[in-house]
Amino acid sequence: MKRRSFLSGVAASALLPKAGLLLAEGGPSTTELARDETFWAKVAARYDRTDGIVNLEHGYWGKMARPVQEAYLSATRMVNQQNSYYARREFDKDALAARDRIAGALGVNGDEMAITRNASEAMHNLLRQHRGLGSGDAVLYADVDYPNFKATVAWLAEARGARSIELKIPSRADQDMLFTLYRDALDANPDLKVMLVTHVSNQHGLVLPVARIAAEAKKRGVDVICDSAQSWGLLDYRLPELGVDWAVFNLHKWIGAPVGTGALYMRRGSLEKVAPYPAMKDPENTSTEARVHLATTNFAAILAIPDALDFHLSVGAANKEARLRYLRSLWTAEALRMKHIEVLGGLDEPSWSGLASFRRVGESSRQDAIDLQLQMEREFGIFTVARHGLASGSCVRITPQVFNTPADMKKLVSALQAL
Ligand SMILES: Cc1ncc(COP(=O)(O)O)c(C=O)c1O
């Protein structure tokens, strides 16, 4: 296997020749395309489906499309065959090319980006290596943030003698409500130094108005760490639109790269407050990569990143967001009319994403959500996941992928009616 053959990608665009070009060519709008079952059937044909169940739990990690999987397997074979002769001589250059593809797709500079194994590694390094926090300072997170990240922010505060504040957000909210809640918290806590803001919540897919919140934080000198783990690929955006200095990403969710791929972004000029990884040197504070130490890692997973981006872009980032929003709306529109079901997530379209949650009215304990997930699986053949950590209680998350169909969503609606 020649290295060039997978570095240049499997030419996913050749498999879906016009997928990313329909708009430019005066084809249907993303909204029209979102309902075009012929188009999405072609996309779905590039994925293997889960056997034995309707899988509506794709917020965990994203399945690789077949061309990406093939590139990954080819890379695995090549790395194994060539071993250290490849890894010692050529991997660094290829990893740099993958890093630059990530940066390019997000609209930032290569040196502002570092590849990590997941969003958690990026977040943990940012927090553990943050050197601008001390006693008398405060940190902020919200109930909608990722449970482990809330715990790590609270740990950081405790370790540095700082105060931590948890913002509680209603189970459904719109952009203005969310902005007002964060702005009021900034006003009420002038000792704030660091805040965590999640772009898309893992619990119910709520989209936070990150750019508006970050602008307020910046005015007050508060560092924002943006958790974009669930958002990149689910939503179509470029990183500068968010206006944050630091952000963490997964490529193994909605970008569809192999499991074990994530990224850390640090804007040029913002590195001084975060120390390099222990024992790494960056005297000029110019290297985001010095904040991470990957050590021996899954070479092939990194080599397949450009292939995943190729496939993602060939479907079209905006098309994908619109399709996922459409599939979500097929069940939320129905569920919102059911008296026994409470839907969690957005109140206005910008606050919704492709994923959302529900529970039976009045049943919000951890055990209620666990039981409901099991009932959905055993009685209705629908796989979901129980989510915990919201101030309003636990819920069951529904996360369709691009290869799910309106028929899958109809099956979900029938199950909700029968609950
Ligand atoms: C919002 C959010 N943040 C962070 C993570 C952590 O991702 P990972 O386990 O890949 O580091 C997840 C994973 O589900 C998530 O949804």
The ligand as a Tripos MOL2 file, in Angstrom:
@<TRIPOS>MOLECULE
LIG
   16    16     1     0     0
SMALL
NO_CHARGES

@<TRIPOS>ATOM
      1 C1        -20.6620   18.2450   25.1060 C.3       1 LIG1
      2 C2        -19.6090   17.1830   25.2750 C.ar      1 LIG1
      3 N1        -18.4320   17.5250   25.8080 N.ar      1 LIG1
      4 C3        -17.4430   16.6250   25.9660 C.ar      1 LIG1
      5 C4        -17.5980   15.3080   25.6150 C.ar      1 LIG1
      6 C5        -16.4640   14.3500   25.8370 C.3       1 LIG1
      7 O1        -16.0570   13.7710   24.6370 O.3       1 LIG1
      8 P1        -14.8680   12.6990   24.6380 P.3       1 LIG1
      9 O2        -15.2800   11.5880   25.5510 O.co2     1 LIG1
     10 O3        -14.7570   12.2400   23.2460 O.co2     1 LIG1
     11 O4        -13.6630   13.3970   25.1470 O.co2     1 LIG1
     12 C6        -18.8200   14.8970   25.0910 C.ar      1 LIG1
     13 C7        -19.0480   13.4810   24.7330 C.2       1 LIG1
     14 O5        -20.1440   13.0120   24.6020 O.2       1 LIG1
     15 C8        -19.8570   15.8570   24.9010 C.ar      1 LIG1
     16 O6        -21.0430   15.5220   24.3750 O.3       1 LIG1
@<TRIPOS>BOND
     1     1     2 1
     2     2     3 ar
     3     2    15 ar
     4     3     4 ar
     5     4     5 ar
     6     5     6 1
     7     5    12 ar
     8     6     7 1
     9     7     8 1
    10     8     9 2
    11     8    10 1
    12     8    11 1
    13    12    13 1
    14    12    15 ar
    15    13    14 2
    16    15    16 1
@<TRIPOS>SUBSTRUCTURE
     1 LIG1         1 GROUP 0 **** ****
